[in-house]
Amino acid sequence: MSGFAYPQDMWNKRFSTPDYVFGEEPNAFLVSQAALLGNGHALALADGEGRNSVWLARQGFTVDAFDFSAPAVDKAKALAAKHQVQVNFTCTDWQSFDWKPVCYDLVAGVFFQFATPAERAELFEKIKHSLKPGGTVLIQGYGKNQLNFKTGGPDKLEHLYDEDLLRQAFAGFDVQVCETYETTIHEGAGHNGMSALVGFVARKP
């Protein structure tokens, strides 16, 4: 997770702690969809402290990952070393990342909801173009009801997801999972408590 519209220094300060702000364990939705993820070359975008990219590497993927916070990327590299896996980490924002076309078998984005709606549309286009035919996109984000819980995520309604938004953004893809649900999550201090979530998995034709 990375704060696209938030001051970078705020995120750097937040990540400059010994503890992993969002924990060391991978996102539960990502893990639950393991059977649909396939294999090959994966990208974990706005990867924060590395919990999701490291897990993907542990599953056998060749993994690229980026985040715009240098302290977060340093912690991600330490987490990869701890688990004795290789991840190609880059410290960059999503606008500057080298989105190679038709490159990835999997693009995983977990809680990257600080992009404005216009930025989000551009980012989704980059994801689509970077996927190989048959490649999979996985997105986990907060749903509209998250404003009632305030246990993580953005405080702006337009930054939150619903199923129609994701289905329209990836129109033409073969949707494998598209669900809205509420559950208690424990992802470090950053995401903790009852949460309104949207999970989405789709395959590029």
C-alpha positions in Angstrom: 0.0 0.0 0.0 1.2 3.5 -0.8 -0.3 6.9 -0.4 -0.4 8.3 -4.0 -2.1 11.6 -3.1 -0.5 11.9 0.4 2.7 13.8 1.1 5.6 11.5 0.5 7.3 12.7 3.7 4.3 11.6 5.7 4.6 8.1 4.4 8.3 8.0 4.8 7.9 9.0 8.4 5.2 6.4 8.9 7.3 3.6 7.5 10.4 4.7 9.4 9.7 2.4 12.4 11.1 -1.0 13.4 7.6 -2.5 13.2 5.9 -3.4 10.0 3.0 -0.9 9.8 0.8 -3.4 7.8 2.4 -6.5 9.2 4.7 -9.1 7.7 1.9 -11.5 6.6 0.4 -11.3 3.2 -3.1 -10.0 2.6 -5.7 -12.6 3.4 -7.6 -12.1 0.1 -4.5 -12.6 -1.9 -3.7 -15.8 -0.1 -7.3 -17.1 -0.5 -7.1 -16.7 -4.3 -3.8 -18.7 -4.7 -5.5 -21.3 -6.9 -6.4 -18.6 -9.4 -3.1 -16.7 -9.6 -1.3 -19.0 -12.0 2.5 -18.7 -12.1 5.3 -16.9 -14.0 6.1 -13.2 -13.7 4.2 -11.1 -11.2 4.0 -7.4 -10.3 3.0 -6.2 -6.8 2.2 -2.5 -7.1 2.3 0.0 -4.3 3.8 -2.9 -2.3 4.8 -1.0 0.8 6.9 -3.1 3.2 6.8 -6.1 0.9 4.4 -8.5 2.6 2.6 -9.4 -0.6 5.5 -9.4 -3.0 7.6 -11.6 -0.7 4.7 -14.0 -0.4 4.3 -14.2 -4.2 8.0 -15.0 -4.5 7.6 -17.7 -1.9 5.0 -19.2 -4.2 7.5 -19.4 -7.0 6.7 -16.3 -9.0 9.4 -14.1 -10.4 8.4 -10.8 -8.8 8.7 -7.1 -9.5 7.5 -4.7 -6.9 7.5 -1.0 -6.4 6.6 1.6 -3.8 7.4 5.3 -3.6 8.6 5.3 0.0 12.3 4.5 0.4 12.0 3.4 4.1 9.2 1.0 3.0 11.3 -0.5 0.2 14.2 -0.9 2.6 12.0 -2.9 4.9 10.6 -4.9 2.0 14.2 -5.9 1.0 14.8 -7.0 4.6 11.7 -9.1 4.6 12.7 -10.8 1.4 16.1 -11.5 2.9 14.4 -12.9 6.0 12.4 -15.4 3.8 15.4 -16.0 1.5 13.6 -15.0 -1.7 14.5 -12.6 -4.5 12.2 -9.7 -5.4 13.1 -7.0 -7.9 12.2 -3.9 -5.8 12.0 -0.4 -7.3 11.5 2.8 -5.3 9.2 4.8 -7.5 5.7 6.1 -7.8 3.2 4.5 -10.2 3.5 7.3 -12.7 7.2 6.8 -13.1 7.3 3.0 -12.9 8.5 1.3 -16.1 5.2 -0.4 -17.1 6.4 -2.8 -19.8 3.6 -3.9 -22.2 2.5 -7.5 -22.2 5.0 -8.4 -19.5 3.2 -9.9 -16.5 1.2 -13.1 -15.8 -0.1 -11.5 -12.6 -0.6 -8.0 -11.4 -1.6 -7.7 -7.7 -2.8 -4.5 -6.2 -3.7 -4.5 -2.5 -5.1 -1.3 -0.9 -3.7 1.2 -3.3 -6.7 3.6 -2.9 -5.1 7.0 -2.5 -5.2 7.7 -6.3 -7.9 10.1 -7.4 -10.6 8.7 -9.7 -8.8 10.1 -12.8 -5.4 8.7 -11.6 -7.0 5.4 -10.9 -8.4 5.1 -14.4 -5.0 5.8 -15.8 -3.4 3.3 -13.4 -6.0 0.6 -14.4 -5.1 1.2 -18.0 -1.4 0.6 -17.3 -2.3 -2.6 -15.5 -4.3 -3.9 -18.4 -1.6 -3.1 -21.0 1.1 -4.7 -18.8 -0.7 -8.0 -18.5 0.0 -10.8 -21.0 -3.0 -12.4 -22.7 -4.4 -14.9 -20.2 -2.8 -12.9 -17.4 -4.6 -12.3 -14.1 -5.3 -9.1 -12.2 -6.1 -9.2 -8.5 -7.3 -6.2 -6.6 -8.2 -5.9 -2.9 -9.6 -2.7 -1.7 -12.0 -1.0 0.7 -15.6 -0.7 -0.2 -18.0 2.2 0.2 -19.1 1.2 3.7 -15.5 1.5 5.0 -16.3 5.1 6.0 -18.5 3.6 8.7 -15.7 1.6 10.2 -12.6 3.9 9.8 -10.2 1.1 10.4 -7.9 1.9 7.5 -7.9 3.3 4.0 -8.8 6.7 2.6 -11.5 8.9 4.1 -12.9 10.0 0.7 -15.8 8.2 -0.8 -14.6 8.6 -4.4 -11.5 6.7 -3.6 -13.4 3.6 -2.4 -14.5 0.7 -4.6 -17.6 -1.0 -5.6 -18.1 -4.0 -7.8 -19.5 -2.0 -10.8 -16.4 0.2 -10.8 -14.0 -2.7 -11.1 -16.2 -4.6 -13.6 -16.4 -1.5 -15.8 -12.6 -0.8 -15.5 -11.8 -4.3 -16.7 -14.6 -4.8 -19.2 -13.9 -7.6 -21.5 -11.9 -9.5 -18.9 -13.1 -12.9 -17.6 -14.1 -12.1 -14.1 -13.3 -14.9 -11.7 -14.2 -13.3 -8.4 -16.0 -10.0 -7.7 -17.3 -9.8 -4.1 -18.2 -7.2 -1.5 -17.9 -8.3 2.1 -17.2 -7.2 5.7 -14.7 -9.0 7.9 -12.3 -8.3 10.7 -8.7 -7.9 9.4 -5.4 -7.7 11.3 -2.7 -6.3 9.1 -0.4 -4.6 11.5 -1.4 -1.4 13.1 -2.3 0.1 9.8 -5.3 -2.1 9.0 -7.0 -3.5 12.1 -10.6 -4.1 12.8 -13.9 -4.7 11.1 -13.6 -3.6 7.4 -15.7 -3.2 4.3 -13.8 -4.9 1.5 -14.0 -5.6 -2.2 -12.2 -8.5 -3.8 -11.7 -8.8 -7.5 -9.9 -11.3 -9.7 -10.1 -11.3 -13.5 -8.2 -12.8 -16.4 -7.2 -10.9 -19.5 -8.5 -12.4 -22.8 
